């Protein structure tokens, strides 16, 4: 039955027989909690069902979504590696593995590798940074990076088709590694999920409250689990503070990596088993660790770094120095990127455009077309994967004293005005 058929049934007012209910109940189970609470009484009355009975059947389906059909386990834990695992060698193996499949910026591979270990040792930490892959445009390798994380982390689950109701129950029961690809569009209309991700950063605060049953009894759900996201553009400020951000770019000619095919997952099973064994042996040491974190990082970044530094210290070898150097280097790179405001970024690219522009004016539409055509620029996917518009350009230029003028029904900018702003602010 399609979503449209389900909606027609809800609105029909016609009683349903048992067979029909078996078909229609999944639609109710997939409703978000607020919508279900608003409709449950009227639906039960329309179809001659007690509210409590309807709630029971819906809850059964929601529980089945979490644990799997027939009560089978939704996730299978890997068998521990039988031999002793050297932590330093394990991290080295992880770095080599992620670099087999991903083109990563400087410092990123060691941090990505240590975060993968963190996903296995998640309960030993108090703060859990979100692993975030961002890019200025499409086809920069975000999905590949997420596929590698999916193959190497415990109980990995892609959130694309999960409702918020199922998601917080899934996290509470199984503590999966939650992966959210295309997070810029996925989270836009899901305020509840954004709160779940932000709240899951701190172990002491990682819970949500929901009302359950006929009496709407408040129930506390634990949402403490490792989480990774991938998106085009910048992270929301609240999420960026809680994230380990890896900015991806399109690979250049001459750069080559292996394709992350489905068959690779089985090849990586031994590495997963090694991860499980090393964490099982060292979990207490990780939980009791009080690592020194680089003073060059801000307070929130130091919080995020603690679990990675603890892993590096327990692993030993080159990794205590390597991880701290990577954290400092990545933070410096991010700070350099952040110094350029959006307006300055725009003026910088406008300055490049005007070097080749002839004439004293440029139409708004022509300026937008030139911006969107810039290779590796952010303007083609400025808002949720869509190109920047003339209105957005005008809004960004306004604080710099540049406004479009109108002539014969078209908007244009005076080139000298643009050049003056470029000279003053870039």
C-alpha positions in Angstrom: 0.0 0.0 0.0 1.3 3.4 -0.9 1.5 6.5 1.3 -1.4 7.9 -0.7 -3.5 4.8 -0.1 -2.8 5.0 3.6 -3.8 8.7 3.8 -7.1 7.9 1.9 -7.8 5.1 4.4 -7.2 7.4 7.4 -9.6 10.0 6.0 -12.2 7.5 4.7 -14.1 6.9 7.9 -14.7 3.3 6.7 -14.2 0.5 9.2 -11.3 -1.8 8.4 -11.3 -5.6 8.7 -8.4 -7.5 10.4 -6.6 -8.2 7.1 -6.8 -4.6 6.1 -5.5 -3.5 9.4 -2.5 -5.8 9.1 -1.6 -3.9 5.9 -2.4 -0.4 7.2 -0.8 -0.5 10.6 2.8 0.0 9.3 1.7 3.4 8.0 0.6 4.4 11.5 3.9 3.0 13.0 5.9 5.2 10.7 4.1 8.4 11.7 6.1 10.7 13.9 4.9 10.7 17.6 3.2 14.1 17.5 1.2 13.3 14.4 0.2 9.8 15.8 -0.9 11.3 19.1 -3.1 13.8 17.2 -4.8 11.1 15.1 -4.9 8.0 17.2 -8.3 8.6 18.9 -10.1 9.6 15.8 -8.6 6.7 13.8 -9.6 4.2 16.5 -13.1 5.6 16.7 -13.5 5.5 12.9 -12.5 1.9 12.6 -14.1 0.5 15.7 -10.9 -0.2 17.6 -10.1 0.7 21.2 -7.3 3.3 21.5 -5.3 1.0 23.7 -5.5 -1.8 21.2 -4.3 0.4 18.4 -1.4 1.7 20.6 -0.4 -1.9 21.4 -0.3 -3.0 17.8 1.5 0.2 16.6 4.1 -0.3 19.4 4.7 -3.9 18.4 5.5 -2.7 14.9 7.8 0.1 16.1 9.6 -2.4 18.4 9.9 -4.8 15.4 11.5 -2.0 13.4 14.1 -1.6 16.1 14.9 -5.3 16.8 14.1 -6.9 13.5 11.4 -9.2 12.2 10.6 -12.2 14.4 12.5 -10.7 17.3 15.8 -11.5 15.7 18.7 -9.2 16.6 19.0 -6.2 14.3 22.8 -6.2 14.5 25.4 -9.0 14.7 28.4 -8.4 16.9 31.7 -9.5 15.2 33.8 -12.2 16.7 36.8 -10.9 18.6 40.2 -11.4 16.9 41.8 -14.4 18.6 45.4 -13.0 18.8 46.8 -10.0 20.7 46.3 -6.8 18.8 48.9 -4.0 18.9 47.2 -0.7 19.1 49.9 1.3 17.3 49.9 -1.2 14.4 46.0 -1.1 14.4 45.9 2.7 13.9 48.5 2.4 11.2 46.4 -0.2 9.4 43.3 2.0 9.7 45.2 5.0 8.2 46.3 2.9 5.3 42.8 1.6 4.8 41.0 5.0 4.7 43.7 6.3 2.4 43.1 3.4 0.0 39.6 4.7 -0.7 39.5 8.4 0.2 41.3 11.5 -1.0 41.7 13.4 2.3 43.2 16.7 3.3 46.3 16.9 5.4 46.0 15.7 8.9 42.6 14.0 8.2 43.6 10.4 7.9 45.0 9.9 11.4 41.9 11.7 12.9 39.5 9.7 10.9 41.2 6.5 11.9 41.2 7.4 15.6 37.5 8.3 15.4 36.7 4.9 14.0 38.4 3.4 17.1 36.4 5.8 19.2 33.2 4.4 17.7 34.1 1.0 19.1 35.2 2.5 22.5 32.3 4.9 22.6 31.2 4.0 26.1 34.6 4.7 27.5 34.3 8.4 26.6 32.4 11.3 28.2 32.3 13.5 25.1 31.7 12.1 21.6 32.5 14.4 18.7 30.4 14.0 15.5 32.5 12.9 12.5 31.5 15.4 9.8 32.5 15.3 6.1 31.7 18.5 4.3 32.4 19.8 0.8 31.7 22.9 -1.2 30.1 20.9 -4.0 29.0 17.5 -5.2 31.2 14.6 -6.1 33.9 15.3 -3.6 34.0 11.8 -2.0 31.6 12.3 1.0 29.5 9.2 0.2 32.7 7.1 -0.2 34.1 8.3 3.1 30.8 7.4 4.8 30.9 4.0 3.1 34.3 3.4 4.6 33.1 4.5 8.1 30.0 2.2 7.6 32.3 -0.8 6.8 34.6 -0.3 9.8 32.4 0.9 12.7 30.2 -1.3 15.0 26.5 -1.7 14.3 26.5 1.0 11.6 23.1 2.2 10.5 22.2 4.7 7.7 19.5 7.1 8.9 18.1 7.9 5.5 14.8 6.0 5.9 14.4 6.1 9.7 11.7 8.1 11.3 12.6 10.1 14.5 10.4 7.7 16.5 12.4 4.7 15.3 15.7 6.4 15.5 15.7 7.3 19.2 14.4 3.8 20.1 17.1 2.2 17.9 19.8 4.2 19.6 18.5 3.5 23.1 18.4 -0.2 22.4 21.4 -1.0 20.2 23.8 2.0 20.4 24.5 1.9 16.6 27.0 4.1 14.8 24.4 6.4 13.2 25.3 7.7 9.7 23.5 10.6 8.1 24.5 11.3 4.5 23.2 14.4 2.7 22.6 15.9 6.1 21.9 19.3 4.6 18.6 18.1 3.2 17.9 15.3 5.7 18.0 17.5 8.8 16.4 20.6 7.3 12.9 19.5 8.2 13.8 17.4 11.2 14.3 19.6 14.2 13.9 16.6 16.5 16.8 14.8 14.9 19.0 17.9 15.1 18.3 18.1 18.8 19.1 14.4 19.1 22.5 14.8 17.4 23.4 17.9 19.4 22.2 16.4 22.7 24.1 13.1 22.1 27.5 14.9 22.2 27.8 14.8 26.1 27.2 11.5 27.8 25.6 13.1 30.9 23.1 14.9 28.7 22.5 12.3 26.0 18.8 11.6 26.4 15.4 12.7 25.2 12.0 12.5 26.8 8.9 11.1 25.0 5.3 10.4 26.2 4.2 6.8 25.9 0.9 5.0 26.2 -2.7 6.0 27.0 -1.7 8.1 30.0 1.2 9.8 28.1 3.6 8.7 30.7 7.0 10.5 30.2 9.8 8.1 29.3 13.5 8.8 29.0 15.4 7.5 26.0 19.2 7.3 25.9 20.6 8.8 22.6 24.3 8.2 23.4 25.9 6.7 20.4 28.6 7.5 17.8 27.4 9.7 14.9 28.8 10.7 11.5 27.3 13.2 9.0 28.1 14.3 5.5 26.8 17.4 3.8 27.4 20.1 1.2 28.3 23.5 2.6 28.9 24.6 6.2 27.7 22.8 9.3 25.2 24.6 11.5 27.1 26.5 14.2 25.7 24.3 17.0 26.8 21.1 15.2 30.2 22.4 14.1 31.2 23.0 17.8 30.5 19.4 18.4 32.2 18.0 15.4 35.4 16.7 14.0 35.2 18.4 10.6 36.9 17.0 7.5 36.6 19.3 4.5 36.7 17.2 1.3 37.5 18.4 -2.3 37.3 16.8 -5.7 40.3 14.7 -6.6 42.8 16.2 -9.0 44.1 14.6 -12.1 46.7 12.0 -11.1 45.1 11.3 -7.7 43.7 7.7 -7.6 42.0 5.6 -5.0 40.3 2.2 -5.0 36.5 2.1 -5.3 34.7 1.2 -2.2 32.5 -1.6 -3.5 30.1 -3.7 -1.5 32.5 -6.7 -1.8 35.1 -4.7 0.1 33.1 -5.0 3.3 34.0 -8.7 3.8 37.6 -7.9 3.1 37.6 -5.5 6.0 36.0 -8.0 8.5 39.4 -9.0 10.0 40.1 -5.3 10.7 36.7 -5.0 12.4 37.5 -8.0 14.5 40.9 -6.5 15.5 39.1 -3.3 16.5 36.7 -5.2 18.6 39.5 -7.2 20.3 41.7 -4.2 21.1 38.9 -2.1 22.5 37.6 -5.1 24.6 41.1 -5.4 26.2 41.7 -1.7 26.6 38.3 -0.3 27.4 39.0 0.2 31.1 42.3 2.0 30.4 40.5 4.3 27.9 37.7 5.0 30.5 40.2 5.9 33.2 42.4 8.0 30.9 43.0 11.7 31.6 45.0 12.7 28.5 46.7 16.1 28.0 45.1 17.9 25.1 46.7 20.6 23.0 46.5 24.0 24.5 46.2 25.5 21.0 42.7 24.2 20.8 39.7 26.2 22.1 37.7 24.8 25.0 35.1 22.9 22.9 37.7 21.5 20.6 39.7 20.3 23.6 36.6 18.4 24.8 36.2 16.8 21.4 39.9 15.9 21.4 40.0 14.0 24.7 38.7 10.7 23.4 41.1 10.7 20.4 44.1 11.6 22.6 43.2 8.9 25.1 43.1 6.3 22.2 46.5 7.6 20.9 48.1 7.4 24.4 46.9 3.8 25.0 47.9 2.7 21.5 51.4 4.2 22.0 54.1 4.3 19.4 54.1 7.4 17.2 50.4 8.0 17.8 50.4 10.3 20.9 52.4 12.9 18.9 50.8 12.1 15.6 47.2 12.6 16.8 48.0 15.8 18.7 49.9 17.3 15.7 46.9 16.4 13.5 44.5 18.1 15.9 46.5 21.3 16.0 47.1 21.3 12.2 43.4 20.7 11.4 42.3 23.4 13.8 44.7 25.9 12.2 43.4 25.0 8.7 39.8 25.5 9.9 40.7 28.8 11.5 42.2 30.0 8.3 39.1 29.1 6.4 36.8 30.7 8.9 38.6 34.1 8.8 37.1 34.6 5.3 33.6 35.6 5.8 31.0 34.8 3.2 31.0 38.4 2.0 34.8 38.4 1.6 34.7 35.1 -0.2 32.1 36.6 -2.6 34.2 39.8 -3.1 37.3 37.8 -3.7 35.7 35.8 -6.5 34.0 39.0 -7.9 37.5 40.6 -8.1 38.7 37.7 -10.2 35.7 38.0 -12.5 36.2 41.7 -13.0 39.8 41.3 -14.1 38.5 40.0 -17.4 35.3 42.0 -17.5 34.9 44.7 -20.1 32.4 47.5 -19.6 31.2 49.8 -16.8 28.3 47.6 -15.6 27.5 44.0 -15.2 24.0 42.5 -15.0 23.0 40.7 -11.8 22.2 37.6 -13.9 25.6 37.7 -15.6 27.4 38.1 -12.3 25.5 35.1 -10.9 26.4 33.0 -14.0 30.0 33.9 -13.7 30.1 33.0 -10.0 28.4 29.6 -10.5 30.8 28.8 -13.3 33.9 29.1 -11.0 35.4 25.6 -10.8 35.6 24.3 -7.2 33.7 27.4 -6.0 30.9 27.2 -3.4 28.3 29.2 -5.5 26.9 26.3 -7.5 25.7 24.6 -4.4 25.3 27.6 -2.1 22.0 26.8 -0.4 21.1 23.1 0.1 22.8 22.1 -3.1 21.2 24.8 -5.2 23.1 27.7 -6.9 23.3 31.2 -5.4 20.6 33.6 -6.6 20.7 37.3 -7.6 18.8 38.1 -4.4 21.4 36.2 -2.3 24.3 38.1 -4.0 22.6 41.4 -3.3 22.1 40.5 0.4 25.8 39.5 0.8 27.0 42.7 -0.9 24.8 45.1 0.9 27.0 45.4 4.1 29.9 46.5 1.9 27.9 49.4 0.4 27.2 47.8 -2.9 23.7 47.7 -4.2 22.2 46.8 -7.6 20.7 49.4 -9.8 17.8 49.1 -12.3 17.7 50.0 -15.9 15.0 49.1 -18.4 13.7 46.3 -16.2 17.0 44.7 -15.5 19.3 44.9 -12.4 23.0 45.6 -12.8 26.0 46.6 -10.7 28.3 49.5 -11.4 31.7 47.8 -12.0 33.6 50.7 -10.2 31.5 50.2 -7.1 32.4 46.5 -7.1 36.1 47.2 -7.6 36.1 49.7 -4.8 34.6 47.1 -2.4 37.1 44.5 -3.5 40.0 46.9 -3.0 38.8 47.9 0.4 37.8 44.5 2.0 39.8 41.8 0.2 
